[in-house]
Amino acid sequence: MRTVSLLVGVAVLVSVVVLRSQDGLDLPDRDSFFAAARENIARSRRVQNAFAYKERRTELHRNPFGRLGTGVDLLYEVIPLAAGNGYTRQLLERGGKVVEDAEIERVEPRPRQEPGRRSSLEEVWSVLDFELDRREIFEGRPAVVVTFTPRQGAEATTRQGKLARAFSGEAWVDEETREVRHVEATTVETISYGWGVLARLGKGTVATLEREPVGGGVWMLTSVRLTGSGRALFWLRRLTIDYEIEWFEYRRLADIPG
């Protein structure tokens, strides 16, 4: 679960796109483009509890060869509870084989943010520098590419902010819809989790994120993958991580019978 939290923290990189115009580039108006992209991200976050979905992720374990996240795939059915009270999760398949009558787990929401404290999005925004870079055709559609790097001297207090500060990379933003579609980020410093006791991932760890439309003009995160190497268990063992989570078959709760 700590690695899941790590990936979710990485996923926050998708949620902030600060666009700065550069002289001589024929790019969209910075302010309107930025405002639309931010509102799209905010809307997807506001309505995410209105969608059920399936989640496929790599089973986490450490084997004698020091590999982490190389187990079989686990497939879950995830259904949010009313009023943001967490969600239920039921295992459907393990390694492609159907699991019969698996227990339905209830996952409680995280504690609410302290009043007056910056949100995770605001924190990520404050610790990274973003630049409007160029236009490209991404998967057949015009996109604006945004680069991001750690901001010198920036301080972070949240887990997401501290994680984001370790990455640099690029984000592809669909020019017509103003939606972030794809992010590729690489660590420029070591990442620790479990207070550095469980694992430390070295520089060059790569995170890749994807977002896609799920209906009604809403876009959601559909995959996160983290690949890299480091050391685990008090740094005594080398590890290789190849961990992926996919979210698919999004459907609104209002459309689910019963």
Residue pairs with C-beta under 8 A, 6 or more apart in sequence:
2 193
2 194
2 198
3 60
3 68
3 69
3 193
3 226
3 241
3 243
4 57
4 245
5 159
5 193
6 163
6 191
6 193
6 226
7 207
7 224
7 226
7 243
7 245
8 224
9 120
9 159
9 160
9 163
9 164
10 163
10 164
10 167
10 185
10 207
10 209
10 224
10 226
11 209
11 221
11 224
12 120
12 121
12 124
12 160
12 163
12 164
13 124
13 128
13 148
13 164
13 167
13 169
13 171
13 183
13 185
13 207
13 209
14 41
14 171
14 180
14 183
14 209
14 211
14 221
15 41
15 45
15 121
15 124
15 180
16 38
16 41
16 121
16 124
16 125
16 128
16 130
17 34
17 37
17 38
17 41
17 130
17 146
17 171
17 173
17 180
18 34
18 125
18 128
18 130
18 146
19 30
19 33
19 34
19 37
19 130
19 132
19 144
19 146
20 30
20 130
20 131
20 132
21 27
21 29
21 30
21 132
22 131
22 132
22 133
25 132
25 134
26 135
27 132
27 134
27 135
27 144
28 144
28 175
30 132
33 144
33 173
33 178
36 178
37 173
37 178
37 179
37 180
40 177
40 178
40 179
40 180
40 219
41 121
41 180
43 218
44 218
44 219
44 220
47 218
48 80
48 220
49 80
49 84
50 80
50 252
50 253
50 254
51 80
51 214
51 218
51 220
51 250
51 251
51 252
51 253
52 77
52 78
52 79
52 80
52 250
52 251
52 252
52 253
52 256
53 78
53 220
53 247
53 248
53 249
53 250
53 251
54 75
54 76
54 77
54 78
54 92
54 247
54 248
54 249
55 75
55 76
55 78
55 89
55 245
55 246
55 247
56 73
56 74
56 75
56 76
56 245
56 246
56 248
57 73
57 74
57 76
57 243
57 244
57 245
57 246
58 69
58 70
58 71
58 72
58 73
58 74
58 242
58 243
58 244
58 245
59 69
59 71
59 72
59 73
59 74
59 94
60 68
60 69
60 71
60 243
61 68
61 69
61 70
61 71
62 68
62 232
62 233
62 237
62 239
63 70
66 232
66 237
66 238
66 239
66 240
67 239
67 240
67 241
67 242
68 199
68 232
68 239
68 240
68 241
68 243
69 226
69 241
69 242
69 243
70 240
70 242
72 94
72 95
72 96
73 93
73 94
73 95
73 96
74 91
74 93
74 94
75 91
75 92
75 93
75 94
76 89
76 90
76 91
76 92
77 89
77 90
77 92
78 87
78 88
78 89
79 87
79 88
79 89
79 253
79 256
80 86
80 87
80 253
81 87
81 88
81 106
84 109
85 108
85 109
86 106
86 107
86 108
86 109
87 106
87 107
88 104
88 105
88 106
88 107
89 104
89 105
89 107
90 102
90 103
90 104
90 105
91 99
91 102
91 103
92 98
92 99
92 102
93 99
113 119
117 157
118 126
118 157
118 158
120 158
120 159
120 160
120 161
123 156
123 157
123 158
123 160
123 161
123 164
124 160
124 161
124 164
126 151
126 154
126 156
126 161
127 150
127 151
127 154
127 155
127 156
127 161
127 164
127 165
128 148
128 149
128 150
128 151
128 154
128 164
128 165
128 167
129 148
129 149
129 150
129 151
130 146
130 147
130 148
131 146
131 147
131 148
132 144
132 146
133 144
133 145
133 146
133 147
133 170
134 144
134 145
135 142
135 143
135 144
135 145
135 175
136 142
136 143
136 145
136 172
137 143
138 172
138 174
138 181
138 182
139 181
141 174
141 175
141 176
142 174
142 175
142 176
143 172
143 173
143 174
143 175
143 181
144 172
144 173
144 175
145 170
145 171
145 172
145 173
146 170
146 171
146 173
147 168
147 169
147 170
148 167
148 168
148 169
148 170
148 171
148 185
149 168
149 188
150 165
150 166
150 167
150 168
150 188
151 165
154 165
156 162
156 164
156 165
163 191
166 187
166 188
166 189
166 190
166 191
167 185
167 186
167 187
167 188
167 207
168 185
168 186
168 188
169 183
169 184
169 185
169 186
169 207
170 183
170 184
170 185
171 180
171 182
171 183
172 180
172 181
172 182
172 183
173 179
173 180
173 181
174 180
174 181
177 213
177 219
179 211
179 213
179 219
180 211
180 219
181 210
181 211
181 212
182 208
182 209
182 210
182 211
183 207
183 208
183 209
184 206
184 207
184 208
185 206
185 207
185 208
185 209
186 204
186 205
186 206
186 207
187 201
187 202
187 203
187 204
187 205
187 206
187 207
187 228
188 203
189 203
190 200
190 201
190 202
190 203
190 230
191 200
191 201
191 205
191 230
192 199
192 200
192 201
193 199
193 201
197 233
197 234
198 232
198 233
199 230
199 231
199 232
199 233
199 239
199 241
200 230
200 231
200 232
200 235
201 228
201 229
201 230
201 241
202 228
202 229
202 230
202 231
204 228
204 229
205 226
205 227
205 228
205 229
205 230
205 241
206 225
206 226
206 227
206 228
207 224
207 225
207 226
208 223
208 224
208 225
209 221
209 223
209 224
209 225
210 221
210 222
210 223
210 224
211 219
211 220
211 221
211 222
212 219
212 220
212 222
213 219
214 220
214 250
215 250
215 251
215 252
216 252
220 247
220 250
221 247
222 246
222 247
222 248
223 244
223 245
223 246
223 247
224 244
224 245
225 242
225 243
225 244
225 245
226 241
226 242
226 243
226 244
227 241
227 242
227 243
228 240
228 241
229 238
229 239
229 240
229 241
230 238
230 239
230 241
231 237
231 238
231 239
232 238
232 239
